[in-house]
Amino acid sequence: MRNDRSFIELRARERARNLLDDGSYRELLDPFDGIISPWLGPQGIVPQADDGMVVAKGTINGKPSVVVAIEGAFQGGSMGEVSGAKMAAALELAAEDNRNGIPTQAVLSLETGGVRLQEANLGLAAIADIHAAIVDLRRYVPVIGIVTGTVGCFGGMSIAAALCSHLIVTREARLGLNGPQVIEQEAGIEEYDSRDRPFIWSMTGGEVRYHSGLVDALVPDGINAVKQAVQAAIDKGVPEKVRTDNYQWYLDRLTAFDTRQQADSDQIKQLFGEVKS
């Protein structure tokens, strides 16, 4: 889209601000509240005042909304006790709003490598809370996930992305359960070369994920393009059946795949390209 400023180049706070209606942005637990991770300092890591998680209330097209944006530039967007609790609580409060007659919709900007290794089980527990909160909220309003770049969305947070009612990506996005370096470490460079960027994007990039039916919309990198896709997803409302309801179909397809051969992008597209509704 011509003359559309990059969404990818924005930091998390500006992503949240641009997704909400002009003048409606109000941040909850902002850096001045000083709620930081208690676990990073003792490990010699400088914490961040918002723990890399931006939670903003406001409106989208005049309707009450919460936008949660992960800052990929801080610790790779990793999820710790504080950052995970902020996202989970925001989603839980949105669900409570809906039960009280306030139809609060949610948009998640997901730029994360998954759990923060320095916080281990605390991060994993927080991600589990996020999963439960998404499943609760999506009964009332659509939960919109966005993965644009440059970090991607991996680990337990890729499961959070899959739980969203609608998922939006750009070509620059990556989405997968395990990150490239983790796969290379476990399976070897012959199986998965984490330095081969064209190969990585051909396997987990936004375009192949879209053509595989694992995401709902592929958009160019642009603030307006992303906003339009978010509005289109909101307009669709709560889907009658979400992607995760088809888990048995996905399991059957995976079970039938011959793992003795190295997969490529064409095989991935064929594997999941005919998603059953």
Secondary structure, DSSP 8 states (H G I E B T S, - for coil): -TT---STTS-HHHHHHHHS-TT--EEES-GGG----SSSGGGT----TTTTEEEEEEEETTEEEEEEEE-TTSGGG-B-HHHHHHHHHHHHHHHHHHHTT---EEEEE--B-SB-TTTHHHHHHHHHHHHHHHHHHTTTS-EEEEE-SSS-B-THHHHHHHHSSEEEE-TT-BB-SS-HHHHHHHH-TTT--TT-HHHHHHHHBHHHHHHTTSSSEE--S-HHHHHHHHHHHHHH-S-SS-GGGGHHHHHHHHHHS-TTS---HHHHHHHHSS---
